[in-house]
């Protein structure tokens, strides 16, 4: 692989996760992002209480994302081959933490309703 293109990345992710699961994950991420933008436009600010409670779930999201990727790829921690693998695990954990934080914030906003 001499150059990294979007089509190359899509092919790698589709091969790794399977076409159906990959596009389901992309659709879910797009839906949560749209819901987050809707909540931000509706509230016109970040609500501190909701954000604090959502941030408490960040470690759960990080661990869940790492174990999800390890389960999908049929790998384990002993298969980490070098520094780049560790960096990718950290990035996967960060993405899981941010993703669950945003999802938890959106769920609170939608279930608890408008600000008073």
Backbone bond lengths (Angstrom), bond angles and torsions (degrees), N, CA, C in turn:
res aa  C-N    CA-C-N  psi(-1)  N-CA   C-N-CA  omega(-1)  CA-C   N-CA-C  phi
1 X - - - 1.445 - - 1.521 107.24 -
2 X 1.316 115.70 102.86 1.460 120.38 -176.73 1.521 112.56 -83.19
3 X 1.324 116.78 -32.26 1.455 119.24 179.07 1.524 109.24 -139.19
4 X 1.317 115.22 146.26 1.447 120.47 -178.71 1.523 109.18 -98.14
5 X 1.306 115.99 119.58 1.458 121.53 178.86 1.519 108.60 -119.76
6 X 1.315 115.46 167.45 1.457 120.64 178.41 1.526 110.87 -61.75
7 X 1.310 116.84 -40.64 1.464 119.19 179.91 1.528 111.63 -65.85
8 X 1.333 117.37 -33.72 1.459 120.53 176.40 1.526 110.48 -66.52
9 X 1.323 116.61 -45.01 1.457 120.03 178.31 1.521 111.73 -62.30
10 X 1.328 117.17 -42.86 1.465 120.42 177.75 1.520 111.17 -60.27
11 X 1.323 116.53 -42.90 1.464 120.39 179.47 1.526 111.41 -63.85
12 X 1.327 117.43 -40.66 1.468 121.05 179.50 1.522 110.29 -65.29
13 X 1.335 117.30 -46.44 1.467 120.04 -179.25 1.519 111.82 -66.86
14 X 1.329 117.64 -38.64 1.464 119.90 176.73 1.522 110.92 -64.42
15 X 1.306 117.41 -37.79 1.465 121.04 178.09 1.522 110.85 -68.60
16 X 1.317 116.50 -39.03 1.458 120.77 -176.78 1.529 111.81 -71.79
17 X 1.334 116.97 -48.36 1.456 121.09 -175.27 1.525 113.35 -94.94
18 X 1.308 118.05 -18.32 1.457 120.82 -170.56 1.521 107.72 91.82
19 X 1.305 116.40 146.07 1.460 120.56 -174.34 1.525 112.29 -60.56
20 X 1.322 117.14 -46.73 1.462 120.50 -176.96 1.516 112.82 -63.33
21 X 1.326 117.17 -48.61 1.460 120.56 -178.92 1.521 111.14 -65.82
22 X 1.318 117.59 -41.26 1.462 120.19 -179.06 1.527 111.30 -60.49
23 X 1.328 117.31 -49.67 1.461 119.54 -177.54 1.524 111.58 -71.56
24 X 1.336 117.83 -26.45 1.463 120.61 173.35 1.529 109.77 -67.03
25 X 1.323 116.81 -41.82 1.463 120.26 177.05 1.527 111.67 -64.70
26 X 1.322 117.21 -40.01 1.464 121.03 177.73 1.531 110.28 -63.48
27 X 1.337 116.90 -43.59 1.464 120.63 179.30 1.527 111.05 -64.95
28 X 1.333 117.19 -40.41 1.464 120.47 178.41 1.528 110.65 -64.25
29 X 1.318 117.25 -41.95 1.472 120.54 178.19 1.526 110.77 -63.49
30 X 1.314 117.05 -40.68 1.468 120.55 178.40 1.529 110.95 -65.63
31 X 1.326 117.01 -39.74 1.461 121.08 179.45 1.529 111.25 -65.83
32 X 1.325 117.73 -44.18 1.470 121.14 178.88 1.528 110.29 -65.94
33 X 1.325 117.52 -38.39 1.468 120.73 177.74 1.523 110.81 -64.28
34 X 1.322 117.12 -43.82 1.471 120.69 178.15 1.526 110.83 -63.91
35 X 1.324 117.58 -40.33 1.465 120.68 178.23 1.532 110.65 -65.31
36 X 1.337 117.10 -39.01 1.460 120.85 178.17 1.531 110.63 -63.30
37 X 1.325 116.47 -44.51 1.462 119.81 177.73 1.525 111.31 -63.15
38 X 1.341 117.01 -39.09 1.465 120.86 176.67 1.525 110.60 -59.89
39 X 1.340 116.63 -45.94 1.467 120.94 -179.45 1.527 110.25 -64.18
40 X 1.333 117.35 -42.16 1.464 119.62 178.57 1.523 111.79 -62.64
41 X 1.316 117.13 -41.03 1.469 119.98 178.51 1.525 111.10 -68.62
42 X 1.325 116.89 -37.35 1.460 120.55 -179.01 1.522 111.19 -69.09
43 X 1.320 117.17 -44.37 1.463 121.13 -176.24 1.524 112.77 -85.97
44 X 1.325 117.35 -22.15 1.463 124.39 -178.39 1.529 113.72 63.88
45 X 1.331 116.99 15.69 1.451 122.14 178.04 1.524 108.41 -171.35
46 X 1.326 115.58 167.52 1.461 120.40 170.60 1.521 107.84 -86.83
47 X 1.310 116.74 130.89 1.465 120.91 179.12 1.528 107.71 -88.18
48 X 1.316 115.44 119.51 1.464 121.72 -173.41 1.516 114.33 -58.84
49 X 1.338 117.30 -42.73 1.471 120.20 -179.61 1.515 111.04 -60.71
50 X 1.332 115.94 -45.99 1.464 120.15 -178.22 1.521 110.71 -66.19
51 X 1.325 116.45 -40.43 1.463 120.13 -178.81 1.530 111.19 -65.96
52 X 1.322 116.80 -42.35 1.459 119.96 179.84 1.526 110.73 -62.46
53 X 1.329 116.62 -46.13 1.468 119.37 178.97 1.524 111.38 -64.20
54 X 1.326 116.82 -37.38 1.462 120.57 179.82 1.521 110.96 -67.52
55 X 1.338 117.04 -37.55 1.462 120.59 -179.66 1.527 112.45 -66.26
56 X 1.303 117.58 -23.70 1.465 120.23 177.85 1.525 112.03 -65.95
57 X 1.316 117.04 -20.80 1.469 121.25 179.29 1.527 112.93 -90.20
58 X 1.320 118.08 -3.63 1.468 121.09 -177.95 1.528 113.42 -56.52
59 X 1.328 119.82 -45.96 1.473 118.00 178.78 1.525 113.06 -62.03
60 X 1.323 116.78 -34.59 1.466 120.43 177.61 1.530 110.04 -63.85
61 X 1.335 116.67 -42.72 1.457 120.93 178.09 1.516 112.53 -64.09
62 X 1.328 116.66 -38.60 1.470 120.55 179.39 1.521 110.93 -63.93
63 X 1.316 116.38 -49.08 1.467 120.49 -179.15 1.526 110.58 -65.03
64 X 1.329 117.07 -42.12 1.467 120.42 -179.93 1.530 111.35 -62.68
65 X 1.323 117.39 -41.37 1.470 120.48 179.90 1.520 111.21 -64.63
66 X 1.323 116.79 -42.85 1.469 119.87 179.82 1.519 110.71 -63.51
67 X 1.329 117.36 -46.93 1.460 119.36 -179.21 1.529 111.65 -68.61
68 X 1.333 118.10 -32.13 1.457 121.16 176.27 1.529 110.58 -62.16
69 X 1.321 116.54 -47.12 1.467 120.31 -179.89 1.529 110.72 -66.17
70 X 1.326 117.15 -40.55 1.461 119.56 177.99 1.528 111.27 -63.93
71 X 1.329 116.96 -37.40 1.462 120.72 179.13 1.534 111.38 -69.60
72 X 1.319 116.43 -43.33 1.462 120.84 -179.22 1.523 110.98 -65.35
73 X 1.326 116.86 -38.99 1.462 120.36 -175.15 1.529 113.04 -88.45
74 X 1.339 117.41 1.54 1.469 120.89 -179.09 1.521 111.77 56.01
75 X 1.309 116.51 39.96 1.461 122.06 -178.89 1.518 109.42 -119.58
76 X 1.293 115.13 174.96 1.453 122.14 175.63 1.507 109.37 -140.77
77 X 1.328 115.84 177.35 1.455 119.32 179.61 1.524 111.43 -65.36
78 X 1.316 116.88 -26.42 1.466 119.23 179.43 1.527 111.97 -71.31
79 X 1.340 117.36 -14.19 1.465 121.24 179.66 1.527 113.15 -86.86
80 X 1.329 117.02 -4.06 1.460 119.09 178.06 1.519 108.26 -66.50
81 X 1.341 115.96 122.58 1.452 119.46 -170.57 1.505 116.26 -97.40
82 X 1.291 118.60 -17.27 1.449 118.90 -176.75 1.508 111.44 -175.25
83 X 1.315 116.10 -170.50 1.460 120.81 -176.82 1.528 113.51 -61.12
84 X 1.319 117.87 -35.30 1.469 119.09 -178.41 1.516 110.89 -66.79
85 X 1.325 117.48 -34.14 1.461 120.48 176.77 1.523 111.02 -65.80
86 X 1.317 116.92 -40.14 1.458 120.79 178.11 1.532 110.21 -66.45
87 X 1.331 116.22 -40.65 1.469 120.05 177.69 1.519 110.20 -61.27
88 X 1.327 117.68 -43.04 1.456 120.13 178.82 1.520 111.67 -65.76
89 X 1.323 118.29 -36.72 1.465 120.53 176.22 1.526 110.77 -63.80
90 X 1.323 116.66 -39.73 1.464 119.98 176.88 1.526 110.39 -64.13
91 X 1.331 117.14 -43.08 1.466 120.65 178.38 1.524 111.75 -64.41
92 X 1.327 116.95 -39.07 1.471 120.49 177.59 1.523 109.87 -64.20
93 X 1.334 116.47 -43.08 1.456 119.95 177.12 1.520 112.23 -62.56
94 X 1.321 117.00 -41.71 1.470 120.65 178.39 1.523 111.06 -63.81
95 X 1.324 116.57 -41.59 1.473 119.65 178.29 1.523 111.07 -63.94
96 X 1.320 117.03 -40.68 1.462 120.15 177.47 1.516 112.11 -64.88
97 X 1.330 116.54 -39.80 1.462 120.64 179.02 1.525 111.21 -64.38
98 X 1.316 116.57 -46.72 1.472 120.70 179.70 1.530 110.25 -65.80
99 X 1.310 116.41 -42.84 1.464 120.00 -178.79 1.516 112.83 -62.11
100 X 1.333 117.56 -45.93 1.463 119.37 179.65 1.522 111.27 -69.91
101 X 1.319 117.70 -33.46 1.466 120.30 176.51 1.524 110.60 -62.37
102 X 1.319 116.78 -45.98 1.463 120.18 179.41 1.526 110.70 -65.37
103 X 1.331 117.10 -42.73 1.462 120.14 178.52 1.520 111.12 -61.67
104 X 1.333 118.00 -44.00 1.463 120.99 179.76 1.527 111.04 -64.56
105 X 1.323 117.73 -38.45 1.464 121.27 177.70 1.528 110.59 -63.03
106 X 1.324 115.90 -45.78 1.465 120.55 -179.38 1.529 110.60 -63.98
107 X 1.327 116.36 -42.73 1.468 118.73 -179.10 1.530 111.02 -63.35
108 X 1.320 117.77 -40.95 1.456 120.24 177.03 1.526 110.92 -62.70
109 X 1.322 115.81 -43.23 1.469 119.63 -178.33 1.519 111.03 -64.34
110 X 1.327 116.95 -40.27 1.455 119.79 -178.38 1.520 112.40 -75.80
111 X 1.325 117.20 -33.60 1.468 120.04 -178.90 1.516 113.41 -84.16
112 X 1.337 117.27 -34.29 1.460 120.68 -178.03 1.514 113.31 -89.46
113 X 1.322 117.12 -15.16 1.460 120.29 173.58 1.513 114.51 86.95
114 X 1.338 113.58 -168.48 1.477 122.23 -176.52 1.513 111.40 -66.72
115 X 1.329 114.83 160.87 1.463 120.54 171.86 1.524 108.22 -72.70
116 X 1.284 116.27 156.91 1.468 120.24 -177.06 1.505 111.10 -103.88
